[in-house]
């Protein structure tokens, strides 16, 4: 089943994010948080919202349920409203929001290569590229 994607704001344009940059941070927690899986279309149990600002990847929101209670970013990150994703190194594969894709056009995927939360390279990807 297709999973609900995370979202990322880049240059004031909302994109669909096909990468899950919060997972490495979650796995490093002791014990790792376990989120309620409230729908089969979100097996990871949370939705993250992100932004790239000044060449840095920021986590700007987390929406999840734990033990029947809403859990948000401040609950996981000491009451912070946003955090630099300095734990993340790897590619971010993004697609523009449907409202940004001209009718009938094939969406152009872009890959942002991130190292310790900093964008180090960007490249357009073929529309049929494998998505994480």
N, CA, C and O atoms as CSV, one atom per row, in Angstrom:
chain,resi,resn,atom,element,x,y,z
A,1,UNK,N,N,0.841,-1.171,0.000
A,1,UNK,CA,C,0.000,0.000,0.000
A,1,UNK,C,C,0.893,1.245,0.000
A,1,UNK,O,O,1.886,1.315,0.725
A,2,UNK,N,N,0.523,2.209,-0.818
A,2,UNK,CA,C,1.267,3.457,-0.873
A,2,UNK,C,C,1.187,4.155,0.478
A,2,UNK,O,O,0.118,4.237,1.084
A,3,UNK,N,N,2.328,4.659,0.943
A,3,UNK,CA,C,2.414,5.287,2.250
A,3,UNK,C,C,2.219,6.800,2.161
A,3,UNK,O,O,2.578,7.428,1.166
A,4,UNK,N,N,1.647,7.369,3.211
A,4,UNK,CA,C,1.533,8.820,3.294
A,4,UNK,C,C,2.942,9.389,3.344
A,4,UNK,O,O,3.748,8.974,4.176
A,5,UNK,N,N,3.247,10.330,2.466
A,5,UNK,CA,C,4.607,10.880,2.448
A,5,UNK,C,C,4.780,11.969,3.503
A,5,UNK,O,O,3.811,12.506,4.040
A,6,UNK,N,N,6.022,12.271,3.774
A,6,UNK,CA,C,6.335,13.442,4.567
A,6,UNK,C,C,6.349,14.628,3.606
A,6,UNK,O,O,6.304,14.445,2.390
A,7,UNK,N,N,6.412,15.833,4.148
A,7,UNK,CA,C,6.401,17.021,3.303
A,7,UNK,C,C,7.614,17.885,3.619
A,7,UNK,O,O,8.154,17.847,4.724
A,8,UNK,N,N,8.033,18.669,2.619
A,8,UNK,CA,C,9.187,19.543,2.801
A,8,UNK,C,C,8.958,20.840,2.039
A,8,UNK,O,O,8.512,20.829,0.892
A,9,UNK,N,N,9.264,21.940,2.679
A,9,UNK,CA,C,9.148,23.264,2.085
A,9,UNK,C,C,10.519,23.681,1.579
A,9,UNK,O,O,11.481,23.744,2.344
A,10,UNK,N,N,10.600,23.965,0.279
A,10,UNK,CA,C,11.856,24.387,-0.336
A,10,UNK,C,C,11.562,25.628,-1.161
A,10,UNK,O,O,10.721,25.589,-2.060
A,11,UNK,N,N,12.243,26.726,-0.870
A,11,UNK,CA,C,12.028,27.988,-1.589
A,11,UNK,C,C,10.553,28.369,-1.618
A,11,UNK,O,O,10.028,28.770,-2.657
A,12,UNK,N,N,9.898,28.242,-0.488
A,12,UNK,CA,C,8.480,28.604,-0.334
A,12,UNK,C,C,7.531,27.759,-1.174
A,12,UNK,O,O,6.390,28.159,-1.402
A,13,UNK,N,N,7.986,26.593,-1.639
A,13,UNK,CA,C,7.143,25.673,-2.395
A,13,UNK,C,C,7.102,24.349,-1.641
A,13,UNK,O,O,8.137,23.810,-1.248
A,14,UNK,N,N,5.896,23.837,-1.449
A,14,UNK,CA,C,5.708,22.583,-0.744
A,14,UNK,C,C,5.976,21.410,-1.685
A,14,UNK,O,O,5.496,21.391,-2.819
A,15,UNK,N,N,6.742,20.439,-1.208
A,15,UNK,CA,C,7.098,19.250,-1.976
A,15,UNK,C,C,6.716,18.001,-1.187
A,15,UNK,O,O,6.558,18.042,0.033
A,16,UNK,N,N,6.574,16.906,-1.901
A,16,UNK,CA,C,6.417,15.594,-1.289
A,16,UNK,C,C,7.810,15.034,-1.068
A,16,UNK,O,O,8.655,15.097,-1.961
A,17,UNK,N,N,8.054,14.492,0.102
A,17,UNK,CA,C,9.361,13.943,0.450
A,17,UNK,C,C,9.268,12.421,0.455
A,17,UNK,O,O,8.457,11.842,1.179
A,18,UNK,N,N,10.104,11.779,-0.357
A,18,UNK,CA,C,10.105,10.317,-0.459
A,18,UNK,C,C,11.200,9.670,0.370
A,18,UNK,O,O,11.497,8.487,0.203
A,19,UNK,N,N,11.790,10.432,1.251
A,19,UNK,CA,C,12.831,9.941,2.144
A,19,UNK,C,C,12.341,10.165,3.568
A,19,UNK,O,O,11.517,11.050,3.801
A,20,UNK,N,N,12.828,9.388,4.516
A,20,UNK,CA,C,12.398,9.530,5.911
A,20,UNK,C,C,13.605,9.893,6.788
A,20,UNK,O,O,14.164,9.027,7.461
A,21,UNK,N,N,14.000,11.157,6.779
A,21,UNK,CA,C,15.218,11.552,7.502
A,21,UNK,C,C,15.113,11.495,9.021
A,21,UNK,O,O,16.134,11.605,9.700
A,22,UNK,N,N,13.931,11.328,9.572
A,22,UNK,CA,C,13.814,11.214,11.026
A,22,UNK,C,C,14.179,9.811,11.516
A,22,UNK,O,O,14.558,9.646,12.675
A,23,UNK,N,N,14.071,8.806,10.658
A,23,UNK,CA,C,14.311,7.423,11.102
A,23,UNK,C,C,15.669,7.205,11.771
A,23,UNK,O,O,15.716,6.527,12.798
A,24,UNK,N,N,16.784,7.744,11.243
A,24,UNK,CA,C,18.058,7.517,11.946
A,24,UNK,C,C,18.052,8.073,13.370
A,24,UNK,O,O,18.616,7.461,14.277
A,25,UNK,N,N,17.422,9.222,13.569
A,25,UNK,CA,C,17.341,9.794,14.919
A,25,UNK,C,C,16.492,8.903,15.829
A,25,UNK,O,O,16.870,8.631,16.968
A,26,UNK,N,N,15.359,8.457,15.324
A,26,UNK,CA,C,14.490,7.591,16.120
A,26,UNK,C,C,15.207,6.316,16.539
A,26,UNK,O,O,15.094,5.879,17.685
A,27,UNK,N,N,15.945,5.720,15.607
A,27,UNK,CA,C,16.657,4.464,15.904
A,27,UNK,C,C,17.755,4.657,16.946
A,27,UNK,O,O,18.092,3.721,17.672
A,28,UNK,N,N,18.320,5.875,17.027
A,28,UNK,CA,C,19.396,6.145,17.987
A,28,UNK,C,C,18.900,6.421,19.394
A,28,UNK,O,O,19.706,6.486,20.323
A,29,UNK,N,N,17.608,6.584,19.579
A,29,UNK,CA,C,17.070,6.870,20.912
A,29,UNK,C,C,17.038,5.588,21.737
A,29,UNK,O,O,16.851,4.495,21.202
A,30,UNK,N,N,17.220,5.736,23.029
A,30,UNK,CA,C,17.236,4.579,23.915
A,30,UNK,C,C,16.232,4.782,25.040
A,30,UNK,O,O,16.499,5.530,25.981
A,31,UNK,N,N,15.092,4.130,24.954
A,31,UNK,CA,C,14.622,3.244,23.884
A,31,UNK,C,C,14.022,4.061,22.741
A,31,UNK,O,O,13.582,5.192,22.945
A,32,UNK,N,N,14.006,3.488,21.543
A,32,UNK,CA,C,13.394,4.194,20.415
A,32,UNK,C,C,11.900,4.398,20.654
A,32,UNK,O,O,11.222,3.485,21.125
A,33,UNK,N,N,11.376,5.592,20.334
A,33,UNK,CA,C,9.934,5.801,20.478
A,33,UNK,C,C,9.157,4.850,19.580
A,33,UNK,O,O,9.568,4.568,18.454
A,34,UNK,N,N,8.054,4.368,20.077
A,34,UNK,CA,C,7.171,3.504,19.296
A,34,UNK,C,C,5.870,4.269,19.106
A,34,UNK,O,O,5.226,4.670,20.076
A,35,UNK,N,N,5.490,4.468,17.851
A,35,UNK,CA,C,4.281,5.220,17.537
A,35,UNK,C,C,3.148,4.267,17.200
A,35,UNK,O,O,3.365,3.188,16.648
A,36,UNK,N,N,1.928,4.686,17.543
A,36,UNK,CA,C,0.742,3.921,17.180
A,36,UNK,C,C,0.583,3.962,15.667
A,36,UNK,O,O,0.733,5.019,15.054
A,37,UNK,N,N,0.287,2.842,15.074
A,37,UNK,CA,C,0.007,2.802,13.630
A,37,UNK,C,C,-1.493,2.884,13.469
A,37,UNK,O,O,-2.200,1.883,13.591
A,38,UNK,N,N,-1.977,4.089,13.193
A,38,UNK,CA,C,-3.416,4.341,13.153
A,38,UNK,C,C,-4.022,4.100,11.780
A,38,UNK,O,O,-5.245,4.100,11.638
A,39,UNK,N,N,-3.187,3.893,10.766
A,39,UNK,CA,C,-3.676,3.627,9.423
A,39,UNK,C,C,-2.655,2.778,8.672
A,39,UNK,O,O,-1.454,2.965,8.864
A,40,UNK,N,N,-3.095,1.855,7.825
A,40,UNK,CA,C,-2.145,1.068,7.040
A,40,UNK,C,C,-1.355,1.923,6.040
A,40,UNK,O,O,-0.328,1.480,5.527
A,41,UNK,N,N,-1.824,3.135,5.763
A,41,UNK,CA,C,-1.113,3.984,4.808
A,41,UNK,C,C,-0.010,4.811,5.467
A,41,UNK,O,O,0.574,5.688,4.832
A,42,UNK,N,N,0.278,4.528,6.752
A,42,UNK,CA,C,1.395,5.197,7.432
A,42,UNK,C,C,2.029,4.222,8.421
A,42,UNK,O,O,1.892,4.368,9.636
A,43,UNK,N,N,2.719,3.234,7.878
A,43,UNK,CA,C,3.318,2.178,8.699
A,43,UNK,C,C,4.369,2.712,9.667
A,43,UNK,O,O,4.574,2.124,10.729
A,44,UNK,N,N,5.044,3.819,9.325
A,44,UNK,CA,C,6.069,4.346,10.223
A,44,UNK,C,C,5.439,4.999,11.456
A,44,UNK,O,O,6.115,5.194,12.465
A,45,UNK,N,N,4.144,5.339,11.379
A,45,UNK,CA,C,3.430,5.838,12.536
A,45,UNK,C,C,3.509,7.335,12.768
A,45,UNK,O,O,2.972,7.824,13.763
A,46,UNK,N,N,4.145,8.061,11.906
A,46,UNK,CA,C,4.254,9.514,12.071
A,46,UNK,C,C,4.344,10.180,10.705
A,46,UNK,O,O,4.646,9.542,9.696
A,47,UNK,N,N,4.075,11.478,10.704
A,47,UNK,CA,C,4.311,12.319,9.529
A,47,UNK,C,C,5.261,13.422,9.982
A,47,UNK,O,O,5.033,14.069,11.004
A,48,UNK,N,N,6.310,13.625,9.228
A,48,UNK,CA,C,7.250,14.700,9.520
A,48,UNK,C,C,7.089,15.820,8.511
A,48,UNK,O,O,6.750,15.587,7.350
A,49,UNK,N,N,7.333,17.034,8.965
A,49,UNK,CA,C,7.396,18.169,8.037
A,49,UNK,C,C,8.771,18.804,8.187
A,49,UNK,O,O,9.329,18.893,9.281
A,50,UNK,N,N,9.291,19.238,7.056
A,50,UNK,CA,C,10.677,19.664,6.951
A,50,UNK,C,C,10.766,20.951,6.149
A,50,UNK,O,O,9.812,21.346,5.479
A,51,UNK,N,N,11.912,21.595,6.224
A,51,UNK,CA,C,12.221,22.705,5.340
A,51,UNK,C,C,13.717,22.716,5.088
A,51,UNK,O,O,14.510,22.277,5.921
A,52,UNK,N,N,14.084,23.224,3.931
A,52,UNK,CA,C,15.491,23.510,3.661
A,52,UNK,C,C,15.584,25.031,3.659
A,52,UNK,O,O,14.946,25.711,2.855
A,53,UNK,N,N,16.391,25.542,4.572
A,53,UNK,CA,C,16.556,26.983,4.708
A,53,UNK,C,C,18.037,27.288,4.838
A,53,UNK,O,O,18.720,26.743,5.705
A,54,UNK,N,N,18.534,28.170,3.964
A,54,UNK,CA,C,19.947,28.561,3.974
A,54,UNK,C,C,20.875,27.349,3.900
A,54,UNK,O,O,21.917,27.308,4.554
A,55,UNK,N,N,20.475,26.360,3.090
A,55,UNK,CA,C,21.311,25.185,2.883
A,55,UNK,C,C,21.311,24.186,4.031
A,55,UNK,O,O,22.157,23.293,4.082
A,56,UNK,N,N,20.367,24.335,4.950
A,56,UNK,CA,C,20.300,23.456,6.115
A,56,UNK,C,C,18.926,22.782,6.159
A,56,UNK,O,O,17.904,23.419,5.903
A,57,UNK,N,N,18.915,21.483,6.489
A,57,UNK,CA,C,17.680,20.722,6.636
A,57,UNK,C,C,17.163,20.876,8.062
A,57,UNK,O,O,17.861,20.580,9.032
A,58,UNK,N,N,15.920,21.348,8.164
A,58,UNK,CA,C,15.269,21.551,9.461
A,58,UNK,C,C,14.056,20.643,9.577
A,58,UNK,O,O,13.281,20.506,8.630
A,59,UNK,N,N,13.894,20.026,10.736
A,59,UNK,CA,C,12.658,19.329,11.076
A,59,UNK,C,C,11.750,20.368,11.713
A,59,UNK,O,O,12.103,20.972,12.726
A,60,UNK,N,N,10.572,20.577,11.115
A,60,UNK,CA,C,9.675,21.637,11.580
A,60,UNK,C,C,8.385,21.100,12.192
A,60,UNK,O,O,7.599,21.860,12.759
A,61,UNK,N,N,8.171,19.804,12.077
A,61,UNK,CA,C,6.967,19.237,12.675
A,61,UNK,C,C,7.013,17.725,12.690
A,61,UNK,O,O,7.574,17.094,11.794
A,62,UNK,N,N,6.416,17.158,13.717
A,62,UNK,CA,C,6.197,15.710,13.821
A,62,UNK,C,C,4.784,15.539,14.341
A,62,UNK,O,O,4.380,16.182,15.311
A,63,UNK,N,N,4.046,14.673,13.690
A,63,UNK,CA,C,2.666,14.406,14.078
A,63,UNK,C,C,2.511,12.898,14.195
A,63,UNK,O,O,2.573,12.173,13.202
A,64,UNK,N,N,2.308,12.439,15.428
A,64,UNK,CA,C,2.239,11.001,15.681
A,64,UNK,C,C,1.359,10.764,16.902
A,64,UNK,O,O,0.979,11.695,17.612
A,65,UNK,N,N,1.047,9.493,17.122
A,65,UNK,CA,C,0.294,9.089,18.305
A,65,UNK,C,C,1.124,8.059,19.039
A,65,UNK,O,O,1.661,7.131,18.433
A,66,UNK,N,N,1.227,8.229,20.366
A,66,UNK,CA,C,1.900,7.256,21.237
A,66,UNK,C,C,0.964,6.968,22.388
A,66,UNK,O,O,0.529,7.877,23.095
A,67,UNK,N,N,0.659,5.704,22.568
A,67,UNK,CA,C,-0.235,5.293,23.658
A,67,UNK,C,C,-1.528,6.101,23.655
A,67,UNK,O,O,-2.045,6.478,24.707
A,68,UNK,N,N,-2.047,6.362,22.439
A,68,UNK,CA,C,-3.310,7.070,22.307
A,68,UNK,C,C,-3.238,8.573,22.491
A,68,UNK,O,O,-4.271,9.241,22.463
A,69,UNK,N,N,-2.039,9.128,22.679
A,69,UNK,CA,C,-1.859,10.568,22.882
A,69,UNK,C,C,-1.136,11.169,21.679
A,69,UNK,O,O,-0.215,10.565,21.128
A,70,UNK,N,N,-1.564,12.367,21.280
A,70,UNK,CA,C,-0.891,13.074,20.195
A,70,UNK,C,C,0.526,13.438,20.634
A,70,UNK,O,O,0.730,13.996,21.712
A,71,UNK,N,N,1.485,13.117,19.795
A,71,UNK,CA,C,2.894,13.441,20.041
A,71,UNK,C,C,3.364,14.350,18.918
A,71,UNK,O,O,3.156,14.058,17.740
A,72,UNK,N,N,3.997,15.450,19.291
A,72,UNK,CA,C,4.480,16.404,18.295
A,72,UNK,C,C,5.961,16.682,18.532
A,72,UNK,O,O,6.544,16.198,19.503
A,73,UNK,N,N,6.561,17.462,17.643
A,73,UNK,CA,C,7.995,17.724,17.691
A,73,UNK,C,C,8.469,18.170,19.079
A,73,UNK,O,O,9.461,17.627,19.565
A,74,UNK,N,N,7.815,19.128,19.741
A,74,UNK,CA,C,8.313,19.538,21.069
A,74,UNK,C,C,8.343,18.397,22.087
A,74,UNK,O,O,9.146,18.427,23.020
A,75,UNK,N,N,7.487,17.403,21.921
A,75,UNK,CA,C,7.481,16.256,22.834
A,75,UNK,C,C,8.729,15.395,22.664
A,75,UNK,O,O,9.171,14.747,23.613
A,76,UNK,N,N,9.293,15.386,21.473
A,76,UNK,CA,C,10.465,14.562,21.181
A,76,UNK,C,C,11.776,15.320,21.335
A,76,UNK,O,O,12.814,14.712,21.591
A,77,UNK,N,N,11.741,16.649,21.181
A,77,UNK,CA,C,12.957,17.462,21.143
A,77,UNK,C,C,12.929,18.592,22.185
A,77,UNK,O,O,13.085,19.763,21.839
A,78,UNK,N,N,12.733,18.240,23.432
A,78,UNK,CA,C,12.860,19.192,24.551
A,78,UNK,C,C,12.163,20.531,24.314
A,78,UNK,O,O,12.762,21.591,24.497
A,79,UNK,N,N,10.903,20.476,23.909
A,79,UNK,CA,C,10.071,21.665,23.714
A,79,UNK,C,C,10.534,22.597,22.598
A,79,UNK,O,O,10.116,23.755,22.555
A,80,UNK,N,N,11.381,22.120,21.701
A,80,UNK,CA,C,11.813,22.949,20.566
A,80,UNK,C,C,10.734,22.939,19.495
A,80,UNK,O,O,10.024,21.949,19.317
A,81,UNK,N,N,10.621,24.057,18.782
A,81,UNK,CA,C,9.628,24.175,17.708
A,81,UNK,C,C,10.180,23.708,16.365
A,81,UNK,O,O,9.411,23.356,15.471
A,82,UNK,N,N,11.496,23.702,16.213
A,82,UNK,CA,C,12.162,23.167,15.036
A,82,UNK,C,C,13.593,22.832,15.426
A,82,UNK,O,O,14.153,23.410,16.358
A,83,UNK,N,N,14.178,21.881,14.690
A,83,UNK,CA,C,15.549,21.464,14.993
A,83,UNK,C,C,16.301,21.215,13.704
A,83,UNK,O,O,15.727,20.752,12.718
A,84,UNK,N,N,17.592,21.524,13.714
A,84,UNK,CA,C,18.462,21.185,12.594
A,84,UNK,C,C,18.613,19.666,12.583
A,84,UNK,O,O,18.886,19.056,13.617
A,85,UNK,N,N,18.437,19.070,11.432
A,85,UNK,CA,C,18.518,17.606,11.300
A,85,UNK,C,C,19.970,17.172,11.121
A,85,UNK,O,O,20.319,16.540,10.124
A,86,UNK,N,N,20.816,17.517,12.097
A,86,UNK,CA,C,22.250,17.231,11.982
A,86,UNK,C,C,22.578,15.748,12.102
A,86,UNK,O,O,23.722,15.355,11.871
A,87,UNK,N,N,21.612,14.925,12.455
A,87,UNK,CA,C,21.801,13.469,12.516
A,87,UNK,C,C,21.681,12.828,11.131
A,87,UNK,O,O,22.048,11.668,10.946
A,88,UNK,N,N,21.165,13.589,10.160
A,88,UNK,CA,C,20.858,12.971,8.866
A,88,UNK,C,C,21.951,13.223,7.834
A,88,UNK,O,O,22.362,14.358,7.591
A,89,UNK,N,N,22.403,12.131,7.240
A,89,UNK,CA,C,23.305,12.162,6.090
A,89,UNK,C,C,22.737,11.195,5.070
A,89,UNK,O,O,22.511,10.022,5.369
A,90,UNK,N,N,22.505,11.696,3.854
A,90,UNK,CA,C,21.970,10.849,2.797
A,90,UNK,C,C,21.182,11.671,1.808
A,90,UNK,O,O,21.138,12.897,1.904
A,91,UNK,N,N,20.551,10.995,0.848
A,91,UNK,CA,C,19.784,11.714,-0.168
A,91,UNK,C,C,18.350,11.992,0.290
A,91,UNK,O,O,17.733,11.175,0.973
A,92,UNK,N,N,17.838,13.149,-0.095
A,92,UNK,CA,C,16.422,13.482,0.052
A,92,UNK,C,C,15.842,13.508,-1.346
A,92,UNK,O,O,16.290,14.295,-2.180
A,93,UNK,N,N,14.863,12.674,-1.622
A,93,UNK,CA,C,14.206,12.651,-2.928
A,93,UNK,C,C,12.867,13.351,-2.768
A,93,UNK,O,O,12.041,12.963,-1.942
A,94,UNK,N,N,12.663,14.401,-3.580
A,94,UNK,CA,C,11.455,15.207,-3.444
A,94,UNK,C,C,10.750,15.362,-4.787
A,94,UNK,O,O,11.363,15.302,-5.853
A,95,UNK,N,N,9.445,15.564,-4.691
A,95,UNK,CA,C,8.595,15.807,-5.856
A,95,UNK,C,C,7.747,17.032,-5.525
A,95,UNK,O,O,7.254,17.148,-4.403
A,96,UNK,N,N,7.566,17.947,-6.477
A,96,UNK,CA,C,6.707,19.107,-6.203
A,96,UNK,C,C,5.290,18.675,-5.862
A,96,UNK,O,O,4.834,17.608,-6.273
A,97,UNK,N,N,4.607,19.517,-5.110
A,97,UNK,CA,C,3.199,19.267,-4.792
A,97,UNK,C,C,2.395,19.242,-6.082
A,97,UNK,O,O,2.777,19.870,-7.070
A,98,UNK,N,N,1.285,18.520,-6.075
A,98,UNK,CA,C,0.441,18.400,-7.273
A,98,UNK,C,C,0.048,19.767,-7.821
A,98,UNK,O,O,-0.059,19.941,-9.035
A,99,UNK,N,N,-0.166,20.728,-6.946
A,99,UNK,CA,C,-0.570,22.070,-7.394
A,99,UNK,C,C,0.539,22.787,-8.155
A,99,UNK,O,O,0.275,23.766,-8.853
A,100,UNK,N,N,1.766,22.314,-8.028
A,100,UNK,CA,C,2.907,22.928,-8.712
A,100,UNK,C,C,3.268,22.215,-10.016
A,100,UNK,O,O,4.162,22.660,-10.736
A,101,UNK,N,N,2.583,21.118,-10.324
A,101,UNK,CA,C,2.895,20.345,-11.541
A,101,UNK,C,C,1.884,20.724,-12.610
A,101,UNK,O,O,0.682,20.553,-12.407
A,102,UNK,N,N,2.351,21.237,-13.752
A,102,UNK,CA,C,1.410,21.581,-14.824
A,102,UNK,C,C,0.593,20.367,-15.244
A,102,UNK,O,O,1.098,19.244,-15.241
A,103,UNK,N,N,-0.668,20.591,-15.605
A,103,UNK,CA,C,-1.559,19.517,-16.020
A,103,UNK,C,C,-0.944,18.612,-17.063
A,103,UNK,O,O,-0.455,19.084,-18.090
A,104,UNK,N,N,-0.965,17.318,-16.811
A,104,UNK,CA,C,-0.450,16.330,-17.750
A,104,UNK,C,C,1.060,16.155,-17.725
A,104,UNK,O,O,1.580,15.259,-18.389
A,105,UNK,N,N,1.773,16.981,-16.984
A,105,UNK,CA,C,3.235,16.883,-16.949
A,105,UNK,C,C,3.670,15.766,-16.009
A,105,UNK,O,O,2.983,15.442,-15.041
A,106,UNK,N,N,4.804,15.196,-16.311
A,106,UNK,CA,C,5.408,14.197,-15.436
A,106,UNK,C,C,6.203,14.955,-14.371
A,106,UNK,O,O,7.024,15.804,-14.716
A,107,UNK,N,N,5.979,14.669,-13.095
A,107,UNK,CA,C,6.706,15.397,-12.054
A,107,UNK,C,C,8.208,15.175,-12.162
A,107,UNK,O,O,8.662,14.063,-12.432
A,108,UNK,N,N,8.969,16.233,-11.950
A,108,UNK,CA,C,10.422,16.132,-11.977
A,108,UNK,C,C,10.928,15.959,-10.557
A,108,UNK,O,O,10.820,16.864,-9.729
A,109,UNK,N,N,11.475,14.800,-10.289
A,109,UNK,CA,C,12.034,14.528,-8.974
A,109,UNK,C,C,13.373,15.243,-8.845
A,109,UNK,O,O,14.111,15.390,-9.819
A,110,UNK,N,N,13.671,15.683,-7.629
A,110,UNK,CA,C,14.970,16.288,-7.342
A,110,UNK,C,C,15.566,15.553,-6.156
A,110,UNK,O,O,14.849,15.096,-5.265
A,111,UNK,N,N,16.868,15.446,-6.158
A,111,UNK,CA,C,17.571,14.824,-5.046
A,111,UNK,C,C,18.489,15.857,-4.412
A,111,UNK,O,O,19.285,16.509,-5.089
A,112,UNK,N,N,18.360,15.989,-3.112
A,112,UNK,CA,C,19.237,16.852,-2.333
A,112,UNK,C,C,20.135,15.925,-1.524
A,112,UNK,O,O,19.645,15.094,-0.759
A,113,UNK,N,N,21.431,16.065,-1.688
A,113,UNK,CA,C,22.368,15.250,-0.920
A,113,UNK,C,C,22.735,16.029,0.338
A,113,UNK,O,O,23.189,17.172,0.274
A,114,UNK,N,N,22.527,15.383,1.477
A,114,UNK,CA,C,22.685,16.039,2.766
A,114,UNK,C,C,23.791,15.346,3.555
A,114,UNK,O,O,23.891,14.119,3.564
A,115,UNK,N,N,24.615,16.149,4.213
A,115,UNK,CA,C,25.650,15.624,5.087
A,115,UNK,C,C,25.540,16.330,6.429
A,115,UNK,O,O,25.722,17.544,6.516
A,116,UNK,N,N,25.245,15.571,7.468
A,116,UNK,CA,C,25.079,16.107,8.827
A,116,UNK,C,C,24.146,17.320,8.841
A,116,UNK,O,O,24.424,18.323,9.499
A,117,UNK,N,N,23.020,17.212,8.093
A,117,UNK,CA,C,22.009,18.255,8.085
A,117,UNK,C,C,22.240,19.393,7.111
A,117,UNK,O,O,21.399,20.285,7.007
A,118,UNK,N,N,23.356,19.390,6.394
A,118,UNK,CA,C,23.657,20.459,5.436
A,118,UNK,C,C,23.548,19.926,4.012
A,118,UNK,O,O,24.073,18.859,3.694
A,119,UNK,N,N,22.862,20.680,3.165
A,119,UNK,CA,C,22.724,20.285,1.765
A,119,UNK,C,C,24.060,20.555,1.074
A,119,UNK,O,O,24.554,21.682,1.071
A,120,UNK,N,N,24.632,19.511,0.492
A,120,UNK,CA,C,25.930,19.666,-0.155
A,120,UNK,C,C,25.846,19.601,-1.679
A,120,UNK,O,O,26.781,19.999,-2.374
A,121,UNK,N,N,24.723,19.097,-2.196
A,121,UNK,CA,C,24.561,18.988,-3.651
A,121,UNK,C,C,23.086,18.777,-3.964
A,121,UNK,O,O,22.342,18.205,-3.167
A,122,UNK,N,N,22.677,19.247,-5.137
A,122,UNK,CA,C,21.311,19.052,-5.613
A,122,UNK,C,C,21.380,18.590,-7.057
A,122,UNK,O,O,22.202,19.077,-7.832
A,123,UNK,N,N,20.507,17.641,-7.421
A,123,UNK,CA,C,20.442,17.232,-8.820
A,123,UNK,C,C,19.017,16.817,-9.168
A,123,UNK,O,O,18.278,16.293,-8.335
A,124,UNK,N,N,18.657,17.065,-10.419
A,124,UNK,CA,C,17.373,16.588,-10.910
A,124,UNK,C,C,17.499,15.097,-11.154
A,124,UNK,O,O,18.550,14.612,-11.572
A,125,UNK,N,N,16.432,14.381,-10.893
A,125,UNK,CA,C,16.418,12.930,-11.090
A,125,UNK,C,C,15.442,12.596,-12.196
A,125,UNK,O,O,14.465,13.319,-12.388
A,126,UNK,N,N,15.679,11.520,-12.930
A,126,UNK,CA,C,14.701,11.100,-13.917
A,126,UNK,C,C,13.361,10.818,-13.240
A,126,UNK,O,O,13.332,10.368,-12.095
A,127,UNK,N,N,12.272,11.073,-13.920
A,127,UNK,CA,C,10.930,10.911,-13.340
A,127,UNK,C,C,10.664,9.475,-12.913
A,127,UNK,O,O,9.830,9.242,-12.037
A,128,UNK,N,N,11.358,8.497,-13.516
A,128,UNK,CA,C,11.121,7.096,-13.170
A,128,UNK,C,C,12.152,6.579,-12.150
A,128,UNK,O,O,12.304,5.369,-11.986
A,129,UNK,N,N,12.858,7.493,-11.466
A,129,UNK,CA,C,13.873,7.078,-10.481
A,129,UNK,C,C,13.202,6.337,-9.334
A,129,UNK,O,O,12.046,6.589,-8.993
A,130,UNK,N,N,13.958,5.418,-8.754
A,130,UNK,CA,C,13.450,4.656,-7.611
A,130,UNK,C,C,13.248,5.618,-6.440
A,130,UNK,O,O,14.065,6.510,-6.208
A,131,UNK,N,N,12.163,5.428,-5.714
A,131,UNK,CA,C,11.835,6.296,-4.591
A,131,UNK,C,C,11.914,5.502,-3.302
A,131,UNK,O,O,11.460,4.359,-3.240
A,132,UNK,N,N,12.506,6.125,-2.243
A,132,UNK,CA,C,12.583,5.469,-0.921
A,132,UNK,C,C,11.281,5.617,-0.193
A,132,UNK,O,O,11.145,5.136,0.931
